[in-house]
Structures are given as C-alpha cells and as structure tokens.
Amino acid sequence: MNIEKVGRKWIVKGEGDGWIYKKTFPTKWKAEVAMEVFKDGGRISDYWTKQREVNSKRPNRKPWRVLEKVKKSLKRLEELDPSCEEIKEYAQLAGDDEITDTDSENKFGPRLHDTWCVKRGGRVHIDIGCCGYHLMLNKNNAEAFIRFIEDKRKK
C-alpha cells in the first residue's frame, strides 16, 4: 500500500478490495490516517472518528503573512478615511468577488474581518462600505483601492 497524489487529491494504491481504494482524500495526512485505520481492520466510520481526533490535535494554522499585509492596508485606509463617494465609485468599478450589496446607506469600516477557518471560503479581509455597497478588500485588492483613492485625490 502506498499513497499517491493524483491531480489535487490523494489516493491509496495497493492490492485488494476495500473502502480505502475507492476513496480520495483532500490532504496527505488524511490518507495516512485512513491507511492506518484500514491496516488495523477498521471501517470507514472508524476512519472518520480517527480523522476528527487527529484533526483536533493539529495546531491551528493562521495566515500570518496575509494578516500582516492586510493590517498594513487597514492602517493606511484609516489614515486616508475614504469618503462615501470614493467607496461608491470604486464599488462600481470593482469585480463581483470583492463587493456585495448592503442595506445600509451609512458609512462603516474600515475594519479587519478574519473568516479564515471559520467558514468555507473564508479569508482575511477589510470590510468597508457606504451607499449600499460593502467592499471586502483582501490582500490584493486593498492595495488597488488605496491606489484608486490616492490617484483620485491627486487630480
């Protein structure tokens, strides 16, 4: 029995018939846990139990580099204090992945919002909004928003 990576998934290759050969795993450590459980004669339900147990002991990862970059952008945005007009104008230019609608016409933010490991697809980002727009600025588009404000104020 050995573990191989196929595309973005991990599989267990070997001789025989069993649940482990029909399953793919998102990470190598999960494939290793499955192989250990299978070798001990465990069922797939035993794998799920063992996987949860091992996962609870793993250290929580934090996106430190991203967090530091976003914090620098947050500090800069607090200094710039974008107006509602600037937020609205940028929101109309921005892509769908960085803006959502909001019921609030009042200005809010900028504030740090960390949804990393909290919800699926979560990330560290800056929330800022006004005029019915809610910008979610990540490490990349926060810098673009800052440049947008600075360029607009130079004119």
The 8 nearest C-alpha neighbors of each residue, nearest first, counted from 0:
[[1, 13, 12, 11, 2, 14, 34, 38],
 [0, 2, 12, 11, 13, 3, 10, 34],
 [1, 3, 11, 10, 12, 9, 4, 30],
 [4, 2, 10, 9, 11, 5, 1, 12],
 [3, 5, 9, 8, 6, 10, 7, 2],
 [6, 4, 8, 9, 7, 3, 10, 23],
 [7, 5, 8, 4, 9, 3, 10, 25],
 [6, 8, 5, 4, 9, 25, 26, 24],
 [9, 7, 25, 5, 24, 6, 4, 23],
 [8, 10, 4, 24, 3, 23, 5, 27],
 [11, 9, 23, 3, 2, 24, 4, 12],
 [10, 12, 2, 1, 20, 3, 0, 19],
 [13, 11, 1, 0, 2, 10, 20, 3],
 [12, 14, 0, 1, 15, 11, 20, 16],
 [15, 13, 16, 0, 12, 20, 17, 11],
 [16, 14, 13, 17, 20, 12, 0, 19],
 [15, 17, 20, 14, 18, 19, 21, 13],
 [18, 16, 19, 20, 15, 21, 37, 42],
 [17, 19, 21, 20, 22, 43, 16, 42],
 [18, 20, 22, 17, 21, 11, 33, 37],
 [21, 19, 18, 22, 11, 17, 12, 16],
 [22, 20, 18, 19, 23, 17, 10, 11],
 [21, 23, 19, 20, 18, 24, 10, 11],
 [24, 22, 10, 9, 8, 25, 21, 11],
 [23, 25, 9, 26, 8, 30, 29, 10],
 [24, 26, 8, 9, 23, 27, 7, 29],
 [27, 25, 29, 24, 28, 9, 30, 8],
 [26, 28, 30, 29, 9, 31, 25, 24],
 [27, 29, 31, 30, 26, 32, 33, 24],
 [30, 28, 32, 31, 27, 26, 33, 24],
 [29, 31, 33, 27, 28, 32, 24, 34],
 [32, 30, 28, 34, 29, 33, 35, 27],
 [31, 33, 29, 35, 34, 30, 28, 36],
 [34, 32, 30, 36, 31, 35, 46, 37],
 [33, 35, 37, 31, 32, 36, 38, 30],
 [34, 36, 32, 38, 33, 37, 31, 39],
 [35, 37, 41, 33, 39, 34, 38, 46],
 [38, 36, 41, 34, 40, 39, 35, 33],
 [37, 39, 35, 40, 36, 34, 41, 33],
 [40, 38, 36, 37, 41, 35, 34, 42],
 [41, 39, 37, 38, 36, 42, 35, 45],
 [42, 40, 37, 36, 39, 45, 43, 46],
 [41, 43, 45, 44, 46, 40, 37, 36],
 [42, 44, 46, 45, 47, 41, 18, 19],
 [45, 43, 47, 46, 42, 48, 41, 49],
 [46, 44, 48, 42, 43, 47, 41, 49],
 [45, 47, 43, 49, 44, 48, 33, 50],
 [48, 46, 50, 44, 45, 49, 51, 43],
 [49, 47, 45, 51, 46, 50, 52, 44],
 [50, 48, 52, 46, 51, 47, 45, 53],
 [49, 51, 47, 53, 52, 48, 46, 54],
 [52, 50, 54, 48, 49, 53, 55, 47],
 [51, 53, 49, 55, 50, 54, 48, 56],
 [54, 52, 50, 56, 55, 51, 49, 57],
 [55, 53, 51, 57, 56, 52, 50, 58],
 [54, 56, 52, 53, 57, 51, 58, 50],
 [57, 55, 53, 54, 58, 52, 51, 59],
 [56, 58, 54, 55, 59, 53, 60, 52],
 [59, 57, 60, 56, 55, 54, 61, 53],
 [60, 58, 57, 61, 116, 56, 55, 54],
 [61, 59, 58, 62, 116, 63, 57, 115],
 [60, 62, 63, 59, 115, 66, 116, 64],
 [61, 63, 65, 64, 66, 60, 115, 123],
 [64, 62, 66, 65, 61, 67, 68, 60],
 [65, 63, 67, 66, 62, 68, 69, 61],
 [64, 66, 68, 62, 67, 63, 69, 138],
 [65, 67, 63, 69, 64, 68, 62, 70],
 [68, 66, 70, 64, 65, 69, 63, 71],
 [67, 69, 65, 71, 70, 66, 138, 64],
 [68, 70, 72, 66, 138, 71, 67, 73],
 [69, 71, 73, 67, 72, 68, 66, 74],
 [72, 70, 74, 68, 69, 73, 75, 67],
 [71, 73, 69, 75, 70, 74, 76, 141],
 [74, 72, 70, 76, 75, 71, 69, 77],
 [73, 75, 77, 71, 72, 76, 70, 78],
 [74, 76, 72, 78, 73, 77, 79, 71],
 [77, 75, 79, 73, 78, 74, 80, 72],
 [76, 78, 80, 74, 75, 79, 73, 109],
 [77, 79, 75, 76, 80, 74, 73, 81],
 [78, 80, 76, 77, 81, 75, 148, 145],
 [81, 79, 77, 78, 76, 82, 109, 75],
 [82, 80, 79, 85, 86, 83, 76, 148],
 [81, 83, 85, 84, 86, 80, 106, 129],
 [82, 84, 86, 85, 129, 87, 106, 130],
 [83, 85, 87, 82, 86, 88, 81, 130],
 [86, 84, 88, 82, 83, 87, 89, 81],
 [85, 87, 83, 89, 84, 88, 90, 82],
 [88, 86, 90, 84, 85, 89, 83, 91],
 [87, 89, 85, 91, 90, 86, 84, 92],
 [90, 88, 92, 86, 91, 87, 93, 85],
 [91, 89, 93, 87, 92, 88, 86, 98],
 [90, 92, 88, 89, 93, 87, 94, 86],
 [93, 91, 89, 90, 88, 94, 87, 95],
 [94, 92, 90, 91, 89, 95, 97, 98],
 [93, 95, 96, 97, 92, 98, 90, 91],
 [94, 96, 98, 97, 93, 99, 90, 92],
 [97, 95, 94, 98, 99, 135, 93, 134],
 [96, 98, 135, 95, 134, 94, 136, 93],
 [99, 97, 134, 95, 133, 96, 135, 90],
 [100, 98, 133, 132, 101, 134, 97, 95],
 [99, 101, 132, 131, 133, 98, 102, 134],
 [100, 102, 131, 103, 132, 133, 99, 104],
 [103, 101, 131, 104, 100, 132, 130, 105],
 [104, 102, 105, 101, 131, 130, 129, 106],
 [103, 105, 130, 131, 129, 102, 106, 101],
 [106, 104, 103, 129, 107, 130, 128, 131],
 [105, 107, 129, 128, 83, 104, 108, 130],
 [108, 106, 128, 127, 105, 129, 109, 126],
 [109, 107, 127, 110, 126, 128, 106, 125],
 [108, 110, 127, 126, 125, 107, 77, 73],
 [111, 109, 108, 126, 125, 112, 127, 73],
 [110, 112, 125, 124, 126, 113, 109, 73],
 [113, 111, 124, 125, 123, 114, 110, 126],
 [112, 114, 123, 115, 122, 124, 111, 121],
 [113, 115, 121, 117, 122, 123, 118, 116],
 [114, 116, 122, 121, 117, 113, 123, 118],
 [117, 115, 118, 114, 121, 119, 122, 120],
 [118, 116, 114, 115, 121, 119, 113, 122],
 [117, 119, 121, 116, 114, 120, 115, 122],
 [120, 118, 121, 117, 116, 115, 114, 122],
 [119, 121, 118, 122, 115, 116, 114, 117],
 [122, 120, 114, 115, 118, 119, 116, 117],
 [123, 121, 115, 114, 113, 124, 120, 137],
 [122, 124, 113, 112, 114, 115, 137, 66],
 [123, 125, 137, 136, 112, 135, 111, 122],
 [126, 124, 111, 136, 110, 135, 112, 109],
 [127, 125, 135, 110, 109, 134, 108, 111],
 [128, 126, 108, 109, 134, 107, 133, 125],
 [129, 127, 133, 132, 107, 106, 134, 108],
 [128, 130, 106, 105, 132, 104, 83, 131],
 [131, 129, 104, 132, 87, 105, 83, 103],
 [130, 132, 101, 104, 103, 129, 102, 100],
 [133, 131, 100, 128, 129, 130, 101, 99],
 [132, 134, 128, 99, 98, 100, 101, 127],
 [133, 135, 98, 127, 128, 126, 97, 136],
 [136, 134, 126, 97, 125, 124, 98, 137],
 [135, 137, 141, 125, 124, 140, 134, 97],
 [136, 138, 124, 139, 140, 141, 125, 135],
 [137, 139, 69, 141, 140, 68, 65, 136],
 [140, 138, 137, 141, 142, 143, 136, 69],
 [139, 141, 143, 142, 136, 137, 138, 144],
 [142, 140, 136, 144, 143, 139, 137, 138],
 [143, 141, 145, 140, 144, 139, 146, 72],
 [142, 144, 140, 146, 141, 145, 147, 139],
 [145, 143, 147, 141, 142, 146, 140, 148],
 [144, 146, 142, 148, 147, 143, 149, 141],
 [147, 145, 149, 143, 144, 148, 150, 142],
 [148, 146, 144, 150, 145, 149, 151, 143],
 [149, 147, 151, 145, 146, 150, 152, 144],
 [148, 150, 146, 152, 151, 147, 145, 153],
 [151, 149, 153, 147, 152, 148, 146, 154],
 [150, 152, 148, 149, 153, 154, 147, 85],
 [153, 151, 149, 154, 150, 148, 147, 85],
 [154, 152, 150, 151, 149, 148, 147, 146],
 [153, 152, 151, 150, 149, 148, 147, 146]]
